[in-house]
Amino acid sequence: MRIHFIAVGGSAMHNLAIALHLKEYHVTGSDDHIFEPSKSRLDKYGLLPDSFGWNASRITNDIDFVVLGMHAKVDNIELVEAQNKKLKIVSYPEFIYEMSKNKTRVVIGGSHGKTSITAMVLHVLNDNGKEVDFMVGAQLEGFETMVHLTDENDFILLEGDEYLSSPIDRRPKFHLYKPNIALLSGISWDHINVFPTKEIYLKQFELFLETIVSGGVLVYNKRDKQVNQITENCTRPIRKLEYSMPDYFIDNDISFLKTNEGDLPLKIFGEHNLSNLSGAKLVCQLMGVHEEEFNHSITSFKGADKRLELILDMEDRTVFKDFAHSPSKVIATTKALKNQYKNRKLIALLELHTFSSLNEEFIVEYKDSLKSADTAILFYDPKAIKNKGLKEINDQNIKKAFNDDKLRIFSNPEALKDFLLSQSYSNTNLLLMSSGNYASLDLEYITNQIK
C-alpha cells in the first residue's frame, strides 16, 4: 500500500507515518516547515521530505491513500492535485478508523486529562505485558513512537481530540472513531476559533457519546458537572460507569494511594491526576487488567511529556513545566502544586499563546485561574496576536479578566527573564505553563541559574 502525507510534520501525523513505515507500507510526505522533534524522527526513518514546500508532482496515480493534516490549506496544490486525480483523501482519524474497524476501540475524550489518562492506561498495559495498538498525543518514556498499528492486536487505545479532522473535514476527530469503550474526563470551553460559543462546544461531546457503538461502555467523571449532565441525557443503549476521586493522602510531599494492599507511593500528584487515575483504572479493568495489577503498575507512572514535568528537583526548590494553557488546566495545575507543597511559595508563569487564550472575548474565562499562586506572572507575545489576526490586548484588561490586580504581565522575553532571575527561590517552586515557548525564552538557562 502506498500512502502520502500532506503536512507530515504534525505531532500525530509524523507518528502515524512512522508507524505505517514500520508496517512496511510505502510512505511519503511533504510539508512547508517541520520542527523538532518531528524533523529528526522522520529523518531517522528516511521519511523526511527531500525539500520543504508543496509540489503537485508528488501526487501520482498509484497512491492508495492521501492523509491530509490540519496544517495544510484547502487550496494546497498537492491536495488539489489529489482531488483532480480522484484519489482517496482522508484525515488521520479517518485512516486510523479504517485500520481498526475489526478491533475493540477504546477512546479517551475530554477537554482536559485525556492525554494523561491515555498515557496511564498505556503505561499499565505495557507494564503488564498486554499488547495493544495505540495513538497518544504526547511522548511517553519507553516508547519509540506514539502510534502503533498491527494486524493482530485486539484492542486499540486512542486519545480522542475534539479539534477538527482536516481542512476539508470539519468534524471533530473523536467523532470518527466509533468507540466500543469511551471515557469522558471533563468539559471546559476551548477552541473558540472553531466553537464560538460554549453551547456549540458542549454539543460536540454530546455527539461523541452518540458515536459509542450499541452495547458499548462509557466511563465518565462523576465530579464534572457538564459530563454528568450529558451522560444522564444520553439515551444510547450503553453501559455507564462513573468514577471519582480515589482514597489518598499526602505525606512529606508525596501522594499515597490507599489500597487493599496497603498505601502505595505515587510519582504523580494533584487532584486532577488522582481523578484521572480512577478513570484509567476502570478502563484498564475493562481491557483485562486486575485491580492489583493496576495498583502495582501505576506507582511507576511518571506522567506524560510536558504534563507537570519535573525539570529541576532540589531540596528546597523545584521547577515544573506543564502544557496547561486552558483555564481549567491552569486552575488544576497551580492548585495541585500548592496543595502538594503546602509549605513552599509558588511562582506560577502562564503564557497566553493559543487563539482562544489571546481572544478578548475568551480571556474572561481565566478569572481566578492563578489564585493558588503566591506570585502570578503572565506572558504574551504581541507577534503571536498579530499572526493570529486578533485585536491587541492591554494589561489592564488582562488583570480585570484574571481578577488579579497584582498579576505581573510581560510581553518582552528579556524583561521576563530578568524578573524571573531576580526572584528568590529558597523554599519555592516555579511552575512554567505554556503550549508555546515564551517567544524563544531560554528556559534551560533560567533553570540552571535557579540551582
C-alpha positions in Angstrom: 0.0 0.0 0.0 1.3 3.5 -0.9 0.4 6.4 1.4 1.3 10.1 1.0 1.0 12.5 3.9 0.3 16.2 3.2 1.6 18.1 6.3 3.6 15.2 7.6 5.4 17.2 10.3 2.5 17.3 12.8 2.7 15.5 16.1 0.2 12.8 15.3 0.9 12.9 11.5 4.6 12.1 11.7 4.0 9.4 14.3 1.4 7.7 12.1 3.8 8.0 9.1 6.5 6.2 11.1 4.0 3.5 12.3 3.0 2.7 8.8 6.6 2.7 7.6 7.3 0.1 10.3 4.5 -1.9 8.9 6.4 -1.8 5.6 4.0 0.4 3.8 5.4 2.7 1.1 5.2 6.1 2.9 6.0 9.6 1.5 5.3 13.0 2.9 5.5 16.8 2.4 5.4 19.9 4.5 6.5 23.5 4.3 8.1 23.5 7.7 9.0 20.7 10.1 10.2 21.4 13.6 11.8 19.2 16.2 11.4 16.5 17.4 9.3 15.6 14.3 12.2 16.5 11.9 14.8 14.3 13.5 12.4 11.4 14.0 11.3 11.4 10.3 14.9 11.7 9.2 15.8 8.7 11.3 13.4 6.5 9.3 14.2 8.0 6.0 10.8 9.8 5.8 12.0 13.4 5.8 11.0 15.1 2.6 13.9 15.9 0.2 12.8 19.5 0.2 10.3 21.6 2.1 7.3 23.0 0.3 4.4 21.7 -1.8 4.8 20.0 -5.1 1.9 18.7 -7.2 4.3 16.2 -8.9 4.4 14.2 -5.7 0.8 13.2 -6.2 0.8 10.1 -8.5 -2.0 7.8 -9.6 -0.5 4.8 -7.7 -1.2 6.4 -4.3 -3.8 4.4 -2.3 -4.4 7.0 0.4 -3.6 10.7 0.8 -3.6 11.5 4.6 -4.3 15.2 5.0 -3.2 17.2 8.0 -4.7 20.3 9.6 -1.7 22.4 8.8 -2.4 22.2 5.1 -4.8 24.8 3.5 -7.8 24.0 1.3 -6.0 25.4 -1.8 -2.8 23.3 -1.2 -1.6 22.3 -4.6 -0.9 18.7 -3.6 -4.5 18.4 -2.2 -6.0 20.0 -5.3 -4.0 17.5 -7.5 -5.2 14.6 -5.4 -8.8 15.8 -5.8 -8.3 16.1 -9.5 -7.0 12.6 -9.7 -9.9 11.4 -7.5 -7.6 9.7 -5.0 -8.8 8.6 -1.6 -8.2 11.5 0.7 -8.6 11.0 4.4 -7.8 12.7 7.7 -5.6 10.8 10.1 -8.5 9.9 12.4 -10.4 8.5 9.4 -7.4 6.5 8.4 -6.9 5.1 11.9 -10.6 4.1 12.0 -10.1 2.3 8.6 -7.1 0.4 10.2 -9.1 -0.6 13.4 -12.6 -1.5 12.1 -12.2 -5.0 13.4 -10.7 -4.1 16.8 -12.1 -3.0 20.1 -11.7 0.7 20.0 -11.0 2.5 23.4 -11.3 6.3 23.1 -10.3 8.7 25.8 -12.0 12.1 25.4 -12.4 15.4 27.4 -11.3 19.0 27.3 -8.6 18.1 29.9 -7.0 15.0 31.2 -7.3 12.9 28.0 -3.6 12.7 27.3 -2.7 11.8 30.9 -5.4 9.2 31.1 -4.4 7.6 27.8 -0.8 7.6 29.0 -1.7 6.0 32.3 -3.7 3.2 30.6 -0.9 2.6 28.1 1.7 2.5 30.8 -0.2 0.0 32.9 -1.0 -2.3 29.8 2.7 -2.2 28.8 3.9 -2.9 32.3 1.6 -6.0 32.4 2.7 -7.2 29.0 -0.6 -6.6 27.3 -0.1 -5.7 23.6 -2.4 -3.1 22.1 -2.4 -0.8 19.2 -2.5 2.9 20.2 -2.3 6.6 19.3 -1.3 9.1 22.0 -0.7 12.8 21.7 2.3 13.1 24.0 5.6 11.3 24.1 6.0 8.6 26.8 9.1 7.2 28.4 10.0 3.8 26.9 8.1 4.3 23.7 9.8 5.0 20.4 6.7 6.1 18.6 3.3 7.2 19.9 1.3 5.5 17.2 1.4 1.7 16.9 -0.6 -0.3 14.5 -0.7 -4.1 14.0 -2.9 -6.7 12.3 -3.1 -9.0 15.3 -3.9 -6.9 18.4 -7.5 -7.0 19.6 -7.5 -3.5 21.2 -6.6 -0.1 20.0 -6.3 2.8 22.5 -6.9 6.3 21.1 -6.7 9.8 22.5 -9.9 11.5 21.3 -9.2 15.1 20.4 -12.2 17.3 19.8 -10.4 19.6 17.3 -11.2 19.4 13.6 -10.1 16.5 11.5 -8.7 18.2 8.4 -9.1 21.4 6.3 -11.8 19.6 4.2 -13.3 17.6 7.1 -14.8 19.9 9.7 -15.8 17.1 12.0 -14.1 16.8 15.4 -11.5 13.9 15.4 -13.2 12.0 18.2 -16.5 11.7 16.2 -14.8 9.4 13.7 -13.5 6.6 15.9 -16.9 4.9 17.0 -15.6 3.6 20.3 -16.6 0.3 22.0 -15.3 1.8 25.2 -15.2 5.5 25.8 -14.1 7.7 28.6 -15.1 11.3 29.2 -12.9 13.2 31.7 -14.2 16.8 31.8 -15.6 19.6 29.6 -14.4 23.2 29.7 -14.9 25.5 26.7 -11.9 25.7 24.4 -11.0 26.3 20.7 -13.1 29.5 20.4 -11.9 29.9 16.7 -13.8 26.7 15.8 -16.5 26.6 18.5 -17.5 30.2 19.1 -19.9 29.5 22.0 -19.9 27.2 25.0 -23.1 25.6 23.7 -21.6 24.7 20.4 -18.5 23.3 22.1 -20.6 21.2 24.6 -22.7 19.8 21.7 -19.5 18.1 20.3 -19.3 16.0 23.4 -23.0 15.1 23.3 -22.4 13.9 19.7 -19.3 12.0 20.8 -21.5 9.9 23.2 -23.8 9.2 20.3 -20.9 7.6 18.4 -20.4 4.9 21.0 -21.4 1.5 19.5 -24.6 -0.1 20.8 -23.7 -2.3 23.8 -20.6 -0.3 24.4 -19.3 1.3 27.7 -19.0 4.9 28.8 -16.6 5.6 31.7 -17.3 9.2 33.0 -16.1 11.6 35.6 -18.9 12.0 38.1 -17.2 15.1 39.6 -17.6 17.1 36.4 -21.0 18.8 36.2 -21.1 19.1 32.4 -20.0 15.5 31.9 -22.5 14.3 34.5 -25.4 16.1 32.8 -24.7 14.9 29.2 -24.2 11.4 30.5 -27.6 11.4 32.2 -29.2 12.8 29.0 -27.5 10.2 26.8 -30.1 7.6 25.6 -27.7 5.3 23.7 -28.0 1.6 24.7 -24.7 1.6 26.5 -23.4 0.8 30.0 -22.4 3.8 32.1 -19.6 3.6 34.7 -18.8 6.6 36.9 -15.5 7.4 38.6 -14.4 10.0 41.2 -11.5 10.6 43.5 -9.7 7.6 45.0 -8.7 7.5 48.6 -5.2 9.1 49.0 -3.2 11.2 51.3 0.0 13.4 51.1 3.0 12.8 53.4 6.3 14.6 53.1 5.3 16.0 49.6 4.5 12.5 48.3 1.0 11.3 47.4 0.0 7.8 48.6 -2.8 5.8 47.1 -4.8 3.8 49.7 -5.4 0.3 48.5 -6.2 -3.2 49.9 -2.5 -4.0 49.5 -1.5 -1.0 51.6 -0.5 2.6 51.0 1.3 2.9 47.6 3.5 5.9 46.9 2.9 7.7 43.6 5.2 9.7 41.3 2.3 11.9 40.2 0.2 14.3 42.3 -2.7 16.7 42.3 -6.5 16.1 42.5 -6.8 16.2 38.7 -4.2 13.4 38.3 -5.7 11.3 41.1 -9.1 11.7 39.4 -7.5 10.7 36.1 -6.1 7.7 37.8 -9.5 6.5 38.8 -10.8 6.7 35.3 -7.7 5.0 33.9 -8.2 2.1 36.4 -11.8 1.4 35.2 -10.6 1.5 31.5 -7.8 -0.9 32.3 -10.1 -3.3 34.1 -12.4 -3.3 31.0 -9.3 -4.2 29.0 -8.5 -7.2 31.2 -6.2 -5.8 33.9 -6.9 -6.8 37.5 -7.1 -4.1 40.2 -4.0 -5.4 42.0 -2.0 -5.3 38.7 -3.2 -1.8 38.0 -2.2 -0.6 41.5 1.3 -2.1 41.3 1.9 -0.6 37.8 0.6 2.9 38.4 3.2 3.5 41.1 5.9 3.7 38.4 4.0 6.1 36.2 5.9 9.4 35.9 3.4 11.3 33.8 3.2 12.2 30.1 5.6 14.6 28.4 5.1 18.3 29.5 2.4 17.3 32.0 3.7 18.5 35.3 7.2 17.5 34.1 9.8 17.9 36.7 12.8 19.7 35.2 14.6 20.7 38.4 14.5 18.9 41.8 16.4 20.3 44.7 16.0 20.0 48.5 14.2 23.4 48.9 13.0 24.2 45.3 11.6 22.6 42.2 10.8 23.7 38.6 7.9 22.1 36.8 6.9 22.5 33.1 3.3 21.9 32.1 1.4 22.1 28.8 -1.5 23.8 30.7 -3.0 26.7 28.7 -6.8 26.5 29.0 -8.4 27.9 32.2 -9.4 24.6 33.7 -5.9 23.2 33.2 -4.3 26.3 34.7 -6.5 26.0 37.8 -5.9 22.3 38.2 -2.1 22.5 37.8 -1.5 25.5 40.1 -3.8 24.1 42.8 -2.0 20.7 42.6 1.4 22.2 43.2 0.2 24.4 46.0 -1.6 21.5 47.8 1.3 19.1 47.3 3.9 21.6 48.7 1.9 23.4 51.3 5.0 25.0 53.0 6.6 26.3 49.8 6.0 29.6 47.9 4.6 29.1 44.4 5.7 31.3 41.5 3.4 30.5 38.5 4.1 31.7 35.0 1.4 31.3 32.3 1.9 32.1 28.6 -1.2 33.1 26.6 -0.4 31.5 23.3 -3.4 29.8 21.7 -6.1 31.6 19.6 -8.6 31.2 22.4 -6.4 32.5 25.2 -5.4 35.6 23.2 -9.0 36.4 22.3 -10.5 39.3 24.3 -13.9 37.5 24.3 -12.5 34.3 25.8 -9.9 35.7 28.2 -12.5 36.3 30.9 -12.7 32.5 31.3 -9.4 32.8 33.1 -11.0 34.6 36.1 -9.2 33.5 39.4 -7.3 30.8 37.5 -3.9 31.8 39.1 -5.2 32.5 42.6 -3.4 29.5 44.0 0.0 31.1 43.2 1.8 33.4 45.6 3.4 35.2 42.7 1.4 35.1 39.4 3.1 36.0 36.2 1.6 36.2 32.7 3.4 36.5 29.4 2.1 37.0 25.8 3.9 37.7 22.6 2.4 40.6 20.6 3.7 38.9 17.4 1.5 35.9 18.2 -1.5 38.2 18.5 -0.8 39.8 15.2 -0.1 36.5 13.4 -3.5 35.1 14.6 -5.2 38.3 13.3 -6.6 39.2 16.7 -7.1 42.6 18.4 -4.4 43.9 20.7 -5.0 43.3 24.4 -3.8 45.6 27.2 -2.5 44.9 30.6 -5.4 46.5 32.5 -8.0 44.4 30.7 -5.9 41.2 31.3 -5.8 42.0 35.1 -9.5 42.6 35.1 -10.2 39.3 33.2 -8.0 37.4 35.7 -9.5 39.3 38.6 -6.0 40.0 39.9 -4.6 43.5 40.3 -1.2 42.1 41.4 -0.8 40.0 38.3 2.6 40.7 36.7 2.4 40.9 32.9 5.2 40.8 30.4 5.3 40.9 26.6 9.1 41.1 26.3 11.0 37.9 26.9 14.1 39.7 28.1 12.2 41.6 30.7 10.5 38.4 31.8 13.9 36.6 32.1 15.3 39.5 34.2 12.3 39.3 36.5 12.5 35.5 36.9 16.2 35.7 37.7 15.6 38.5 40.3 13.4 36.3 42.4 14.5 34.3 45.5 13.9 30.6 45.0 14.6 29.5 48.6 11.8 27.2 49.7 10.0 28.0 46.4 8.5 26.1 43.4 8.4 27.6 39.9 5.7 26.4 37.5 6.0 27.1 33.8 2.7 26.7 31.9 2.5 27.1 28.1 1.8 25.4 24.8 4.3 27.8 23.3 7.9 28.8 24.1 7.6 32.3 25.7 9.0 33.9 22.4 12.0 31.6 22.5 12.9 32.3 26.1 15.9 30.1 27.2 14.2 28.1 30.0 17.3 25.8 30.4 19.5 28.9 31.2 16.9 30.2 33.7 16.6 26.8 35.3 20.4 26.5 35.6 20.6 29.9 37.3 17.9 28.9 39.8 20.1 26.0 41.1 
